[in-house]
């Protein structure tokens, strides 16, 4: 008997196939007949046992099935096909806003381990969740993400704040505790923050993240009223009372920052309630002004920042609290850009993009987002149409 055990996989037997769950959120299937061709087998949790076969042959044959299965990797929430980006994938982690690392030349790095969300907020600026028009998801190997972050930190040589801020909910990432732990041990890391809607937050998970090195939770909540909260987050699974109970239990062990978005005409009467609650609990609060986003969900018109700050000042006076703070973001070295807007270069299309009309391409260790549907992997000539902060957009020429 040969036993193959896995940390990232869990197996579930179905009628004619085996469902392989990967990092909890993703899955693919392997036909039982394909497994029988290797040898008689038995499934037990995250282990598969083969009879009458050598260890080497079992590992080699099963590895082929796993590699084939990854071509059909699916997100269990969105049902979207999913790209797994790992250190041998040939896909860089710099160049895209959807995954990897975003560096805007400051002392703050955005770390994006996956795409996907368990809510569908009515104001979502990046169109994530159940109502998203996106048809493709991404998940990044933890070790690859940590290693590329380390390389960038060593280039910057400056104390940095790492902000785990994916297009979606970071607590969906199965290895979020391990990711925080490994990132916190890197040179030059000063702080690590997570922004979360709180649905998956438990006292045990919070404790694990704190012990791993997390320094702050940015909790995205927009009303203290149960019915309004569910409407804004657009899911009946949102339980504001439970979330508040958890953050109250962990206060004092970690910075808790409440980050409501003020949607004028939607949650006007809720903002002051949140401010008073934060003051009572000793939480920080960072109120955001809702802004229209071309690809986002826009339930209301945006209001000018002059109007926004006027309303904030009114609440400051009512609640005797300072809400407008001038927190400066320090400048740091930024990686040089291998190409600029207007350049015509050769790139390899490697994957479909998150929307049906997009593709990802690779050139000079950068990811490019192309405005064309994916057909097949191929080498083409493209023109760079946008190059801000080593995030690149391009079109075929």
For each residue, the residues with C-beta under 8 A, 3 or more apart:
1: 49 50 51
2: 39 49 50 51 53 54 55 58
3: 47 48 49
4: 47 48 49 50 58 59 62
5: 46 47
6: 9 46 47
7: 46
8: 22 23 174
9: 6 20 21 22 46 66
10: 20 21 24 45 46
11: 18 19 20 21 43 44 45 46 47 48
12: 18 19 21 43
13: 18 19 43
14: 17 18 19 29
15:
16: 31 32 33
17: 14 29 30 31 32
18: 11 12 13 14 29 30 31 32 35 43
19: 11 12 13 14 27 28 29
20: 9 10 11 27 28 29 30 66 69
21: 9 10 11 12 24 26 27 76
22: 8 9 25 26 27 28 73 84
23: 8 26 139 173 174 175
24: 10 21 174
25: 22 75 76 77 114 116 139 172 173 174
26: 21 22 23 73 74 75 76 82 84 139
27: 19 20 21 22 73 74 76
28: 19 20 22 69 70 72 73 74
29: 14 17 18 19 20 69 72
30: 17 18 20 34 35 65 69
31: 16 17 18 34 35
32: 16 17 18 35 36
33: 16 36 37
34: 30 31 37 38 65
35: 18 30 31 32 38 41 48 62 65
36: 32 33 39 40 41
37: 33 34 61
38: 34 35 41 50 53 57 58 61 62 65
39: 2 36 50 51 52 53 58
40: 36 50 51 52
41: 35 36 38 48 49 50 51
42: 48 49
43: 11 12 13 18 47 48
44: 11 47 48 49
45: 10 11
46: 5 6 7 9 10 11
47: 3 4 5 6 11 43 44
48: 3 4 11 35 41 42 43 44 62
49: 1 2 3 4 41 42 44
50: 1 2 4 38 39 40 41 53 58 62
51: 1 2 39 40 41
52: 39 40
53: 2 38 39 50 57 58
54: 2 57 58
55: 2 58 59
56: 59 60
57: 38 53 54 60 61
58: 2 4 38 39 50 53 54 55 61 62
59: 4 55 56 62 63
60: 56 57 63 64
61: 37 38 57 58 64 65
62: 4 35 38 48 50 58 59 65 66
63: 59 60 66 67
64: 60 61 67 68
65: 30 34 35 38 61 62 68 69
66: 9 20 62 63 69 70
67: 63 64 70 71
68: 64 65 71 72
69: 20 28 29 30 65 66 72 73
70: 28 66 67 73 84
71: 67 68
72: 28 29 68 69 81
73: 22 26 27 28 69 70 81 82 83 84
74: 26 27 28 79 80 81 82
75: 25 26 78 79 80 81 82 116 137
76: 21 25 26 27 79
77: 25 116 117 118 130 172
78: 75 116 130 132 134 137
79: 74 75 76
80: 74 75 134 135 136 137
81: 72 73 74 75 135 136 137 352
82: 26 73 74 75 136 137 138 139
83: 73 91 136 137 138 139 351
84: 22 26 70 73 89 139 140 141
85: 89 91 93 99 100 138 139 140 141 144
86: 89 140 141 144
87: 141 143 144 147
88:
89: 84 85 86
90: 350 362
91: 83 85 350 351 360 362 367
92: 95 100 362 365 366 367
93: 85 99 100 101 140 144 145 148 367
94: 100 101 102 103 148 152 335 365 366 367 390
95: 92 100 366 367 368 369 390 391 392
96: 99 100 360 367 369 391
97: 102 112 167 391
98: 112 115 138 167 354
99: 85 93 96 112 113 114 115 138 140 166
100: 85 92 93 94 95 96 112 140 145 148 367
101: 93 94 109 110 111 112 145 148 149 152
102: 94 97 109 110 112 389 391
103: 94 106 109 110 152 334 335 389 390
104: 108 334 389
105: 331 332 333 334 389
106: 103 329 330 331 332
107: 158 159 160 161 190 329 330 331 332
108: 104 160 161 162 163 329
109: 101 102 103 149 152 153 160 161 162 163
110: 101 102 103 163 165
111: 101 145 149 162 163 164 165 166 179 183
112: 97 98 99 100 101 102 115 140 164 165 166 167
113: 99 139 140 142 145 164 166 170 173 175 176 179
114: 25 99 137 138 139 140 166 168 170 172 173
115: 98 99 112 128 134 137 138 139 166 167 168 354
116: 25 75 77 78 128 137 168 169 172
117: 77 120 121 124 128 129 132 167 168 169 172 197
118: 77 129 169 172 197 199 200 235 237
119: 129 130 169 197 199 233 234 235 237 238
120: 117 124 128 129 130 131 132 233 234 235
121: 117 124 129 197 232 233 234 297
122: 231 232 234 263 266 297 299
123: 232 261 263 290 296 297 298 299
124: 117 120 121 127 128 129 296 297
125: 291 293 295 296 297
126: 167 168 293 295 296
127: 124 132 133 134 295 296 297
128: 115 116 117 120 124 132 134 167 168
129: 117 118 119 120 121 124 132 168 234
130: 77 78 119 120 234 235
131: 120 234 297
132: 78 117 120 127 128 129
133: 127 355
134: 78 80 115 127 128 137 354 355
135: 80 81 352 354 355 356
136: 80 81 82 83 351 352 353 354 355
137: 75 78 80 81 82 83 114 115 116 134 354
138: 82 83 85 98 99 114 115 354
139: 23 25 26 82 83 84 85 113 114 115 173
140: 84 85 86 93 99 100 112 113 114 144 145
141: 84 85 86 87 144 145
142: 113 145 146 175 178 179 182
143: 87 146 147 182
144: 85 86 87 93 140 141 147 148
145: 93 100 101 111 113 140 141 142 148 149 179
146: 142 143 149 150 179 182 183 186
147: 87 143 144 150 151
148: 93 94 100 101 144 145 151 152
149: 101 109 111 145 146 152 153 162 183 186
150: 146 147 153 154 186 187
151: 147 148 154 155
152: 94 101 103 109 148 149 155 156 335
153: 109 149 150 156 157 160 186 187 188 189
154: 150 151 157 187 188
155: 151 152 333 335
156: 152 153 160 188 332 333
157: 153 154 188 333
158: 107 188 330 332 333
159: 107 188 189 190
160: 107 108 109 153 156 188 189 190 332
161: 107 108 109 190 191 192 193
162: 108 109 111 149 183 189 191 192 193
163: 108 109 110 111 192 193 195
164: 111 112 113 170 176 179 180 192 193 194 195
165: 110 111 112 170 194 195
166: 99 111 112 113 114 115 169 170 173
167: 97 98 112 115 117 126 128
168: 114 115 116 117 126 128 129 172
169: 116 117 118 119 166 172 196 197 199 200
170: 113 114 164 165 166 173 176 194 195 196
171: 176 194 196 199 200 201 205
172: 25 77 114 116 117 118 168 169 200
173: 23 25 113 114 139 166 170 176 179
174: 8 23 24 25
175: 23 113 142 178 179
176: 113 164 170 171 173 179 180 194 209
177: 180 181 205 208 209 212
178: 142 175 181 182 212
179: 111 113 142 145 146 164 173 175 176 182 183
180: 164 176 177 183 184 192 194 209 212 213 214
181: 177 178 184 185 212 213
182: 142 143 146 178 179 185 186
183: 111 146 149 162 179 180 186 189 192 213
184: 180 181 189 192 212 213 214
185: 181 182 189 213
186: 146 149 150 153 182 183 189
187: 150 153 154
188: 153 154 156 157 158 159 160
189: 153 159 160 162 183 184 185 186 192
190: 107 159 160 161
191: 161 162 215 216
192: 161 162 163 164 180 183 184 189 213 214 215 216
193: 161 162 163 164 214 215 216 217 218 257
194: 164 165 170 171 176 180 209 214 216 217 218
195: 163 164 165 170 218 219 220 259
196: 169 170 171 200 201 217 218 219 220
197: 117 118 119 121 169 219 220 221 233 238
198: 201 219 220 221 243 246 247
199: 118 119 169 171 235 237 238 239 243
200: 118 169 171 172 196 205
201: 171 196 198 205 206 217 243 246 247
202: 205 206 246
203: 206 207 246 249 250
204: 207 208
205: 171 177 200 201 202 208 209
206: 201 202 203 209 210 217 246 249 250 254
207: 203 204 210 211 250 253
208: 177 204 205 211 212
209: 176 177 180 194 205 206 212 214
210: 206 207 214 250 253 254
211: 207 208
212: 177 178 180 181 184 208 209
213: 180 181 183 184 185 192
214: 180 184 192 193 194 209 210 217 254
215: 191 192 193 254 255
216: 191 192 193 194 254 255 256 257
217: 193 194 196 201 206 214 247 250 254 255 256 257
218: 193 194 195 196 257 259 286
219: 195 196 197 198 243 247 256 257 258 259
220: 195 196 197 198 259 260 261
221: 197 198 224 229 240 243 258 259 260 274
222: 228 229 232 233 260 261 263 267 270 274
223: 228 229 232 240 260 267 270 273 274
224: 221 229 240 244 270 273 274 277
225: 228 229 240 270
226: 229 230 239 240 241
227: 230 231
228: 222 223 225 231 232 267 270
229: 221 222 223 224 225 226 232 233 238 240
230: 226 227 233 234 235 236 238
231: 122 227 228 234
232: 121 122 123 222 223 228 229 263 266 267
233: 119 120 121 197 222 229 230 238
234: 119 120 121 122 129 130 131 230 231
235: 118 119 120 130 199 230 238
236: 230
237: 118 119 199
238: 119 197 199 229 230 233 235 243
239: 199 226 242 243
240: 221 223 224 225 226 229 243 244
241: 226 244 245
242: 239 245 246
243: 198 199 201 219 221 238 239 240 246 247
244: 224 240 241 247 248 277
245: 241 242 248 249
246: 198 201 202 203 206 242 243 249 250
247: 198 201 217 219 243 244 250 251 256 281 283
248: 244 245 251 281
249: 203 206 245 246
250: 203 206 207 210 217 246 247 253 254 256
251: 247 248 254 256 281 282 283
252:
253: 207 210 250
254: 206 210 214 215 216 217 250 251
255: 215 216 217 284
256: 216 217 219 247 250 251 281 283 284
257: 193 216 217 218 219 283 284 285 286
258: 219 221 274 277 278 283 284 285 286
259: 195 218 219 220 221 285 286 287 288
260: 220 221 222 223 267 270 271 274 285 287 288
261: 123 220 222 287 288 289 290
262: 267 268 271 287 288 289 290 308 311
263: 122 123 222 232 266 267 290 299 300
264: 268 290 300 301 303
265: 268 300
266: 122 232 263 299 300
267: 222 223 228 232 260 262 263 270 271
268: 262 264 265 271
269: 272 273
270: 222 223 224 225 228 260 267 273 274
271: 260 262 267 268 274 275 287 315
272: 269 275 276 315 318 319
273: 223 224 269 270 276 277
274: 221 222 223 224 258 260 270 271 277 278 285
275: 271 272 278 279 285 287 315 319 321 323
276: 272 273 279 280 319
277: 224 244 258 273 274 280 281 283
278: 258 274 275 281 283 284 285
279: 275 276 282 285 319 321
280: 276 277
281: 247 248 251 256 277 278
282: 251 279
283: 247 251 256 257 258 277 278
284: 255 256 257 258 278
285: 257 258 259 260 274 275 278 279 323
286: 218 257 258 259
287: 259 260 261 262 271 275 312 323
288: 259 260 261 262
289: 261 262 302 303 305 308
290: 123 261 262 263 264 300 302 303
291: 125 302
292: 296 298 301 302
293: 125 126 296 298
294:
295: 125 126 127
296: 123 124 125 126 127 292 293
297: 121 122 123 124 125 127 131
298: 123 292 293 302
299: 122 123 263 266
300: 263 264 265 266 290
301: 264 292
302: 289 290 291 292 298
303: 264 289 290 307 308
304: 307 308
305: 289 308 309
306: 309 310
307: 303 304 310 311
308: 262 289 303 304 305 311 312
309: 305 306 312 313 324
310: 306 307 313 314
311: 262 307 308 314 315
312: 287 308 309 315 316 323 324
313: 309 310 316 317 324
314: 310 311 317 318
315: 271 272 275 311 312 318 319 321 323
316: 312 313 319 320 321 322 323 324
317: 313 314 320
318: 272 314 315
319: 272 275 276 279 315 316
320: 316 317
321: 275 279 315 316
322: 316 325
323: 275 285 287 312 315 316
324: 309 312 313 316
325: 322
326:
327:
328:
329: 106 107 108
330: 106 107 158
331: 105 106 107
332: 105 106 107 156 158 160
333: 105 155 156 157 158
334: 103 104 105 389 390
335: 94 103 152 155 390
336:
337: 340 387 390
338: 363 364 365 366
339: 343 345 363 364 366 384 387 392
340: 337 343 384 387
341: 384 385 386 387
342: 383 384
343: 339 340 383 384
344: 381 382 383 384 397
345: 339 363 364 381 382 384
346: 363 379 380 381 382
347: 361 362 363 368 370 379 380 381 382 394
348: 361 362 363 377 378 379 380
349: 359 360 361 370 374 375 376 377 378 379 380
350: 90 91 360 361 362 377
351: 83 91 136 359 360 374
352: 81 135 136 356 358 359 360 373 374
353: 136 357 358 359 360 369 370 374
354: 98 115 134 135 136 137 138 358
355: 133 134 135 136 358
356: 135 352 373
357: 353 371 372 373
358: 352 353 354 355 369 370 371 372 373 374
359: 349 351 352 353 369 370 372 373 374
360: 91 96 349 350 351 352 353 367 368 369 370
361: 347 348 349 350 367 368 369 370 380 382 394
362: 90 91 92 347 348 350 365 366 367 368
363: 338 339 345 346 347 348 366 368 382
364: 338 339 345
365: 92 94 338 362
366: 92 94 95 338 339 362 363 390 392
367: 91 92 93 94 95 96 100 360 361 362 392
368: 95 347 360 361 362 363 382 384 392 393 394
369: 95 96 353 358 359 360 361 392 393 394
370: 347 349 353 358 359 360 361 382 393 394 395 396
371: 357 358 385 393 394 395
372: 357 358 359 395 396
373: 352 356 357 358 359
374: 349 351 352 353 358 359
375: 349 378
376: 349
377: 348 349 350
378: 348 349 375
379: 346 347 348 349
380: 346 347 348 349 361 396
381: 344 345 346 347 396 397
382: 344 345 346 347 361 363 368 370 394 395 396 397
383: 342 343 344 394 395 396 397
384: 339 340 341 342 343 344 345 368 387 392 393 394
385: 341 371 393 394 395
386: 341 391 392 393
387: 337 339 340 341 384 390 391 392 393
388: 391
389: 102 103 104 105 334
390: 94 95 103 334 335 337 366 387
391: 95 96 97 102 386 387 388
392: 95 339 366 367 368 369 384 386 387
393: 368 369 370 371 384 385 386 387
394: 347 361 368 369 370 371 382 383 384 385
395: 370 371 372 382 383 385
396: 370 372 380 381 382 383
397: 344 381 382 383
